Amino acid sequence: MSDAKAKPTGPIPPYFQTLDGELAIGGKTASALVAEAGDTPLFVYSTAALDRRIGELRAAMPNRLGIHYAMKANPFAPLLGWMKDRVDGFDVASGGELKLALDAGVAADRISFAGPGKRDRELDYAIANGVTLNCESEGEAERAFAIGARIGVAPKIAVRVNPSFDLKGSGMKMGGGAKPFGVDAARVPALVKRIVAAGAEWCGFHIFAGSQALDADAIIAMQAQTLALAAELAEAAGAAPPKVNLGGGLGIPYFPGDNPVDLAAVGGALGQALSAVPAILQDTHFCIELGRYLVGEAGVYLCRVVDRKTSHGEAFLVTDGGLHHQLAASGNFGTVIRRNYPVAVATRFDMPADEVQSVVGCLCTPLDRLSDAALLPHAEVGDLIAIFCAGAYGASASPANFLGQGAALEMLV
Ligand SMILES: *Cc1c(COP(=O)(O)O)cnc(C)c1O
């Protein structure tokens, strides 16, 4: 037994149970799920957890607000198919994602396409299908007009605004100052006029100021600024926006000390703000776009202990998983200080945490650490390790081919 000092781990999301001493997801034990999938490593996404999350969100948010899924968080096809009847729209960020959404049966008029660097063939694909472009620049708008003229379809274009504010406490700032995203607010009214004059269908504004915020007050302030900016830009353009996408920003607790967003506070404030919008936004449809908030906590990454070793008195559980599937949990996806995600020994879920052990992956790099010096039940070769908060930016945002490892299995239960 190692006497190394334990480091804290993030909070396990409240969507999972214990069954026969094991972690259970959607009523099945971790080992049963792995047997069903056929191998490890395995991502399991729980529809029960997704359902609860969407229900909580709908209950807290004003009815007038559409909920969109930002599918870059998790583009697993069965999950898209499940999600399509439960959210009001899909936000895609590439032609590849657009194809996945259309293949999943999402109606084109419920899809918007954001992202800098859209290629002509991606614009063509979106315009031909009647998908709304969240336009990132004047140049992109001109290319869209030309493609629309060539194929005989009026492009649907919303203007993505680079706001002059950002989301305080946000994990990833996407607005404020010089940015590759969106059009600087000062130039937006002229672009709206140009879109209308070119005979395209102007759909409104897309204003995204940041992501992964847990502080309700920061989100409320950002939404108020976003509404004020939308009204100001609409006045300057002399046109009422059919739609305003207020962005996202709602985060999830990953690390020790993180607390969930106070959803009632955010929803209450947004309800009040939407019932008191300036006249020019009276008939506007509003939505928010969320990725990790919808799917992050519904996913669990399961990997198997293939070796157990001790080095200088520290215990290591060497698994068949790693950062090639869970880059974010290893601390290498936009985090400044490495901290532990929530972690458990899935096959000893009801046992007391009695030993400090580090969970590492199978890659030959010191970066490949899934959990550092966490206090866990003593585990042996063959045990399953669970890394939680794996539903967003796991499989799709990790370098699966690094060291020739290949992708993990994925499963929706
Ligand atoms: C990435 C992204 C999102 C989703 O962010 P989450 O933190 O996963 O909610 C939403 N909108 C835009 C424009 C994005 O780039």
The ligand as an ORCA input file, in Angstrom:
! r2SCAN-3c Opt
* xyz 0 1
  C     -17.979     24.815    -29.521
  C     -19.126     25.689    -29.737
  C     -20.303     25.467    -29.014
  C     -20.441     24.420    -27.954
  O     -19.672     24.710    -26.822
  P     -19.915     23.864    -25.488
  O     -18.929     24.396    -24.525
  O     -19.676     22.434    -25.823
  O     -21.323     24.073    -25.074
  C     -21.385     26.266    -29.304
  N     -21.313     27.214    -30.258
  C     -20.188     27.468    -30.962
  C     -20.170     28.528    -31.983
  C     -19.056     26.716    -30.724
  O     -17.944     26.966    -31.408
*
